[in-house]
Amino acid sequence: MNKYDLEDRLIEFSVLIIELVNEMPKTKAGNHLSGQLARSGTSVSLNYGEAQSAESRKDFIHKMKVILKELRETFVCLKIIHRCKLYKTENKIIKAKDENNELISIFVKSMGTASKNLQ
């Protein structure tokens, strides 16, 4: 996968997150979790754009770690939303969780490679 494919994949993930957020109920819990999900779930694609302009390999690794942290936060948020049934379309929440999990795996592997190349 090249960097442009990954960027598109992250953008599509962020779009899916926005769709989920827009469908969530306007309750106290729904508003709180939708806000959290919107921030963490869209920041991954924005931070990836920033990582592409890293000043050094060390800076790149740091930015990739930030993306991984945001992905993990998003995954936990999606699990809470799923368990509380704060969604309209279960297929979307399952799709988001699956894609989120795959993206975590990609970034863990990527960071391992980048760290190894740093040494």
Residue frames as qw, qx, qy, qz and C-alpha x, y, z in Angstrom:
[[0.000, 0.891, 0.454, 0.000, 0.00, 0.00, 0.00],
 [0.431, 0.315, -0.037, 0.845, 1.47, 3.36, -0.93],
 [0.123, -0.242, -0.443, 0.855, 1.07, 6.54, 1.08],
 [0.325, 0.000, -0.225, -0.918, -1.70, 7.87, -1.19],
 [0.558, -0.253, -0.736, -0.287, -3.77, 4.69, -0.80],
 [0.408, -0.326, -0.679, 0.516, -3.40, 4.93, 2.97],
 [0.039, 0.128, 0.144, -0.981, -4.31, 8.61, 2.93],
 [0.473, -0.128, -0.462, -0.740, -7.47, 7.85, 0.92],
 [0.563, -0.283, -0.776, 0.027, -8.30, 5.00, 3.27],
 [0.258, -0.269, -0.533, 0.760, -7.92, 7.29, 6.29],
 [0.231, 0.038, -0.095, -0.968, -10.10, 9.94, 4.64],
 [0.558, -0.209, -0.640, -0.484, -12.79, 7.34, 3.89],
 [0.469, -0.299, -0.742, 0.373, -12.59, 6.21, 7.52],
 [0.061, -0.194, -0.308, 0.930, -13.06, 9.80, 8.70],
 [0.402, -0.078, -0.374, -0.832, -16.05, 10.18, 6.37],
 [0.574, -0.284, -0.758, -0.125, -17.59, 7.02, 7.86],
 [0.324, -0.273, -0.599, 0.679, -17.01, 8.42, 11.35],
 [0.154, 0.079, 0.019, -0.985, -18.75, 11.68, 10.38],
 [0.522, -0.188, -0.591, -0.586, -21.71, 9.70, 9.01],
 [0.526, -0.317, -0.758, 0.219, -21.96, 7.77, 12.29],
 [0.172, -0.203, -0.394, 0.880, -21.72, 10.95, 14.35],
 [0.289, -0.022, -0.208, -0.934, -24.48, 12.60, 12.32],
 [0.602, -0.240, -0.647, -0.403, -26.78, 9.63, 12.98],
 [0.351, -0.112, -0.774, 0.515, -26.24, 9.46, 16.74],
 [0.273, -0.765, -0.576, -0.090, -29.06, 10.43, 19.10],
 [0.083, 0.615, -0.147, 0.770, -29.13, 13.97, 20.51],
 [0.726, -0.631, -0.272, -0.030, -29.01, 12.79, 24.12],
 [0.342, -0.873, 0.347, -0.002, -26.48, 13.71, 26.80],
 [0.727, -0.281, 0.577, 0.242, -24.49, 10.50, 26.18],
 [0.692, 0.541, 0.400, 0.262, -24.99, 10.70, 22.41],
 [0.191, 0.969, -0.061, 0.146, -23.72, 14.27, 22.27],
 [0.463, -0.752, 0.462, 0.088, -20.73, 13.54, 24.48],
 [0.729, -0.117, 0.619, 0.267, -19.62, 10.42, 22.62],
 [0.620, 0.682, 0.321, 0.218, -20.36, 11.83, 19.17],
 [0.037, 0.978, -0.205, 0.032, -18.17, 14.83, 19.93],
 [0.546, -0.573, 0.594, 0.147, -15.36, 12.61, 21.17],
 [0.758, 0.212, 0.577, 0.217, -15.69, 10.29, 18.18],
 [0.462, 0.869, 0.139, 0.106, -15.73, 13.19, 15.73],
 [0.126, -0.912, 0.387, 0.048, -12.50, 14.59, 17.17],
 [0.532, -0.440, 0.706, 0.157, -10.50, 11.38, 17.40],
 [0.721, 0.304, 0.615, 0.099, -11.93, 9.72, 14.29],
 [0.501, 0.850, 0.117, 0.113, -11.23, 12.63, 11.97],
 [0.228, -0.883, 0.388, 0.135, -7.89, 13.61, 13.48],
 [0.778, -0.163, 0.543, 0.271, -6.28, 10.44, 12.11],
 [0.637, 0.572, 0.353, 0.378, -6.49, 11.60, 8.50],
 [0.047, 0.985, -0.054, 0.158, -5.51, 15.17, 9.40],
 [0.533, -0.709, 0.444, 0.127, -2.51, 14.01, 11.42],
 [0.814, 0.113, 0.462, 0.333, -1.46, 11.68, 8.62],
 [0.440, 0.835, 0.137, 0.301, -1.28, 14.68, 6.31],
 [0.233, -0.922, 0.295, -0.091, 0.95, 16.37, 8.85],
 [0.790, -0.355, 0.462, 0.191, 3.14, 13.24, 9.17],
 [0.765, 0.493, 0.268, 0.316, 3.85, 13.42, 5.45],
 [0.253, 0.866, -0.128, 0.411, 5.66, 16.71, 6.11],
 [0.777, -0.594, -0.019, 0.206, 7.70, 15.42, 9.04],
 [0.090, 0.930, -0.356, -0.004, 11.03, 17.18, 9.50],
 [0.041, 0.516, -0.854, 0.059, 12.91, 13.99, 10.32],
 [0.563, -0.076, -0.807, -0.158, 12.38, 10.26, 10.70],
 [0.202, -0.168, -0.741, 0.618, 12.11, 10.79, 14.46],
 [0.313, 0.179, 0.145, -0.921, 9.43, 13.47, 13.92],
 [0.572, 0.047, -0.592, -0.566, 7.63, 11.11, 11.50],
 [0.437, -0.133, -0.872, 0.177, 7.60, 8.32, 14.11],
 [0.022, 0.193, 0.545, -0.816, 6.27, 10.73, 16.73],
 [0.461, 0.158, -0.124, -0.864, 3.42, 11.83, 14.43],
 [0.578, -0.004, -0.752, -0.316, 2.62, 8.21, 13.59],
 [0.250, -0.152, -0.828, 0.478, 2.42, 7.46, 17.34],
 [0.267, 0.190, 0.270, -0.905, -0.11, 10.28, 17.71],
 [0.584, 0.099, -0.467, -0.657, -2.19, 8.75, 14.90],
 [0.489, -0.053, -0.870, 0.046, -2.04, 5.34, 16.57],
 [0.033, -0.173, -0.664, 0.726, -3.18, 6.83, 19.89],
 [0.435, 0.192, 0.006, -0.880, -6.11, 8.53, 18.16],
 [0.585, 0.059, -0.693, -0.417, -7.04, 5.28, 16.39],
 [0.343, -0.123, -0.874, 0.320, -7.04, 3.41, 19.71],
 [0.161, 0.210, 0.436, -0.860, -9.15, 6.13, 21.33],
 [0.527, 0.157, -0.317, -0.773, -11.58, 5.97, 18.41],
 [0.499, -0.006, -0.853, -0.151, -11.81, 2.18, 18.70],
 [0.135, -0.215, -0.788, 0.561, -12.74, 2.33, 22.39],
 [0.313, 0.245, 0.151, -0.905, -15.30, 5.04, 21.65],
 [0.551, 0.110, -0.576, -0.594, -16.84, 2.90, 18.88],
 [0.379, -0.101, -0.909, 0.139, -17.05, -0.07, 21.26],
 [0.065, 0.259, 0.588, -0.763, -18.89, 2.04, 23.86],
 [0.442, 0.243, -0.142, -0.852, -21.29, 3.40, 21.23],
 [0.514, 0.056, -0.779, -0.355, -21.93, -0.12, 19.93],
 [0.270, -0.172, -0.883, 0.344, -22.57, -1.61, 23.37],
 [0.136, 0.351, 0.460, -0.804, -24.89, 1.27, 24.34],
 [0.334, 0.525, 0.740, 0.255, -26.66, 1.01, 20.97],
 [0.019, 0.763, 0.117, -0.635, -26.17, 4.73, 20.24],
 [0.075, -0.244, 0.655, 0.711, -26.38, 4.25, 16.47],
 [0.680, 0.342, 0.075, -0.644, -28.97, 3.94, 13.73],
 [0.837, 0.413, -0.313, -0.177, -27.21, 1.46, 11.47],
 [0.792, -0.480, 0.371, 0.069, -25.39, -1.43, 13.09],
 [0.859, 0.352, 0.163, 0.334, -23.63, -2.32, 9.82],
 [0.274, 0.857, -0.153, 0.409, -21.90, 1.07, 9.84],
 [0.474, -0.764, 0.384, -0.209, -20.66, 0.72, 13.40],
 [0.914, -0.134, 0.355, 0.145, -19.36, -2.79, 12.67],
 [0.698, 0.604, 0.072, 0.378, -17.70, -1.58, 9.46],
 [0.001, 0.900, -0.254, 0.354, -16.07, 1.31, 11.36],
 [0.694, -0.585, 0.412, -0.075, -14.79, -1.00, 14.10],
 [0.917, 0.140, 0.282, 0.244, -13.37, -3.45, 11.55],
 [0.520, 0.739, -0.026, 0.428, -11.66, -0.72, 9.54],
 [0.287, -0.873, 0.290, -0.268, -10.39, 0.92, 12.73],
 [0.843, -0.377, 0.378, 0.066, -8.85, -2.36, 13.83],
 [0.825, 0.379, 0.197, 0.370, -7.17, -2.86, 10.43],
 [0.234, 0.877, -0.120, 0.402, -5.79, 0.69, 10.51],
 [0.566, -0.740, 0.348, -0.104, -4.35, 0.08, 13.98],
 [0.906, -0.071, 0.342, 0.238, -2.57, -3.00, 12.62],
 [0.619, 0.662, 0.089, 0.413, -1.20, -1.04, 9.66],
 [0.025, -0.906, 0.219, -0.362, 0.16, 1.72, 11.89],
 [0.755, -0.554, 0.350, 0.018, 1.68, -0.68, 14.42],
 [0.871, 0.173, 0.290, 0.358, 3.52, -2.43, 11.57],
 [0.405, 0.812, 0.040, 0.419, 4.50, 0.88, 9.97],
 [0.309, -0.885, 0.271, -0.218, 5.90, 2.24, 13.21],
 [0.865, -0.325, 0.346, 0.164, 7.86, -0.95, 13.78],
 [0.754, 0.431, 0.218, 0.446, 9.43, -0.62, 10.34],
 [0.151, 0.898, -0.054, 0.410, 10.15, 3.10, 10.78],
 [0.569, -0.763, 0.294, -0.086, 11.71, 2.52, 14.22],
 [0.895, -0.083, 0.324, 0.296, 13.85, -0.31, 12.86],
 [0.600, 0.616, 0.152, 0.487, 15.04, 1.91, 9.99],
 [0.169, -0.953, 0.114, -0.225, 15.89, 4.67, 12.49],
 [0.705, -0.584, 0.381, 0.128, 18.49, 2.43, 14.13]]
